[in-house]
Amino acid sequence: MAVRKGTAPTKTNLIKLGEELKFARQGHELLDQKRNILINELLALVDQAVEFEERAFASLADAYSALESASRDIGKLSVQSMVGAIRIDSTMNIRQRRVMGVRLPQVKTEFEDFPPYVSPGGLSLHIPDAIENFKKTLAVLGELAELKISIMRLAQEVRKTIRKVNALEKIAIPELEETVGFIRNRLEENERENFILMKMIKQRMEEAQNHGRTN
């Protein structure tokens, strides 16, 4: 890694770059912590997404199974006619939460039912089961959408944070360390040279004084 160009080896620059290096190291530490927190959160959400997908498929399968049972009870035509009588309003409330500055959605689905659900062919006890499972599926799909959007946003932030960590770790900090080391070495070298020069001047002055006394 090369020394930063255009940086004069002065004490002022040494102090300035020393503070900059300290700040860069602190920033690297904080970003590294942020990266680890984001990755842990991301992995947890991925596990949850897998679980919610399984729950959505299971509740949807239960809903269709209940519809098939209802069709056997009262016939397909009666089930179809009942569909037109079913009125259920659904509302998805979306809020937000923050994880290390990343805005993540929170989805909650609410339902308002308007029973009873009766067809000319009669009533099957499987119809309420089908309705509840379809409602459950919709609610789970809302939460699954929440998880997948959160995963996408966290993954994007993880990539950005990793790039910043790598830039500090592999470019900025090594360059600052080398520049600070270069300035420190040059200043120490100048001090040694000045010390030797002053010693030589002192020695010559003493020699000149001694020579004057002998004359």
C-alpha positions, 0 to 999 in steps of 0.5 A: 500500500502506497503512502498518501500522495501530497502529504508533507511529513510534518507534526501537524499532518502526523497529528491530523492523520493519527486522528483520522486513523483512529476514527477509521479504526473506530468506524471499521469496528462499528461497521463490523458489528453492524455487519454481524448484527445484520447477518444474524437478523437476515439468517433468522428471517430466512429461517422464519420465511421457510417456516411461513412458506410451509405454514401457508402451503399447509393451511391452503391444503387444509382449506381445499380439503375442507372444500372437497369435504363440503362438496361431498356433503352438499354438492359442488353446485351448493358450494359454488352458490354459497361462495356468492353469499360469503362476504369477508373484508380484509385489511392489511395494516403495514407498519415499520421497524428499524434494524441498524437503520434499515426500515423493515415492514410489519404486516398484520392482516385483519378480517371482518366477517358477515355470516351466516353462510348458507346455500339453497342446498343446505349447510356443511360444517366443513365450510367454516373450516375452509373459510378459517383456513383461507383466512389463515393462508392470507394472513400467513402470506402477508407475513411471508411478504413481510419477511421476503421484503425484509430479507431483500432489504437486509441483504442489500444493506449487508452487501453495502456494509461489507463493501464499506468494511472491506474499503476501510480494512484493505484500503483506507486503514493500511494507507493511513497506517503507512502514511503515519509510519512514513511521517513518523520515521521522517520526523525521527530521522530529521530529529536525529539529523538535527541532533547530530548537526547541533552536536557538530555545531556545538563541538566546533564552537567549543573548538573555536573557543579553545583555539581562541584561548590558546592564541 
